[in-house]
Amino acid sequence: MENLKPIVLIDDDIDYIDLMAEAYGTLSHKNKLLVFHDSIKAYNYLIENDVIPFLVISDIIMPKMNGFELRENVQANPKFSSHVVPFVFITGAAELPHDGHDHLTENGFFEKRADFEELRSTLNNIINYWDSAVMR
């Protein structure tokens, strides 16, 4: 899977991100999982380290820097200009906010699932989709 580049999970809801990490741990994927509760810390980690993620799965509504701003900052950074970094958003918002940044690309929106098996299935489907898309 894309040379086993890491999968980045970002959500300020500590319980939910722990649930996502637990669900990922039950899957057969071998990518390292990088988990962040703060989008600014996630961005700084990606910039300061030699990390090009296979996939970023992020909440949208977070303090300091929301998921759309994170995506915009990553896509605008020259470090990532020659790489495809898919951004998938998982949100609990009743309606998805329009970010006003139509020139940027996001690669999917999914509703947060509290049911462990539904979350596990959703994560597996997202990862399998991007694995097959990258391998084409």
FENHUJO-V21156 format. One record per residue. RES is the residue in three letters. SS is DSSP state (a for helix, b for strand, c for the rest). Layout:
RES,SS ; RES,SS
This chain:
MET,c ; GLU,a ; ASN,a ; LEU,a ; LYS,c ; PRO,c ; ILE,b ; VAL,b ; LEU,b ; ILE,b ; ASP,c ; ASP,c ; ASP,c ; ILE,a ; ASP,a ; TYR,a ; ILE,a ; ASP,a ; LEU,a ; MET,a ; ALA,a ; GLU,a ; ALA,a ; TYR,a ; GLY,a ; THR,c ; LEU,c ; SER,c ; HIS,c ; LYS,c ; ASN,c ; LYS,c ; LEU,b ; LEU,b ; VAL,b ; PHE,b ; HIS,c ; ASP,c ; SER,a ; ILE,a ; LYS,a ; ALA,a ; TYR,a ; ASN,a ; TYR,a ; LEU,a ; ILE,a ; GLU,a ; ASN,c ; ASP,c ; VAL,c ; ILE,c ; PRO,c ; PHE,c ; LEU,b ; VAL,b ; ILE,b ; SER,b ; ASP,c ; ILE,c ; ILE,c ; MET,c ; PRO,c ; LYS,c ; MET,c ; ASN,c ; GLY,a ; PHE,a ; GLU,a ; LEU,a ; ARG,a ; GLU,a ; ASN,a ; VAL,a ; GLN,a ; ALA,a ; ASN,c ; PRO,a ; LYS,a ; PHE,a ; SER,c ; SER,c ; HIS,c ; VAL,c ; VAL,c ; PRO,b ; PHE,b ; VAL,b ; PHE,b ; ILE,b ; THR,b ; GLY,c ; ALA,c ; ALA,c ; GLU,c ; LEU,c ; PRO,c ; HIS,c ; ASP,c ; GLY,c ; HIS,c ; ASP,c ; HIS,c ; LEU,c ; THR,c ; GLU,c ; ASN,c ; GLY,c ; PHE,b ; PHE,b ; GLU,b ; LYS,c ; ARG,c ; ALA,c ; ASP,c ; PHE,a ; GLU,a ; GLU,a ; LEU,a ; ARG,a ; SER,a ; THR,a ; LEU,a ; ASN,a ; ASN,a ; ILE,a ; ILE,a ; ASN,a ; TYR,a ; TRP,a ; ASP,a ; SER,a ; ALA,a ; VAL,a ; MET,a ; ARG,c
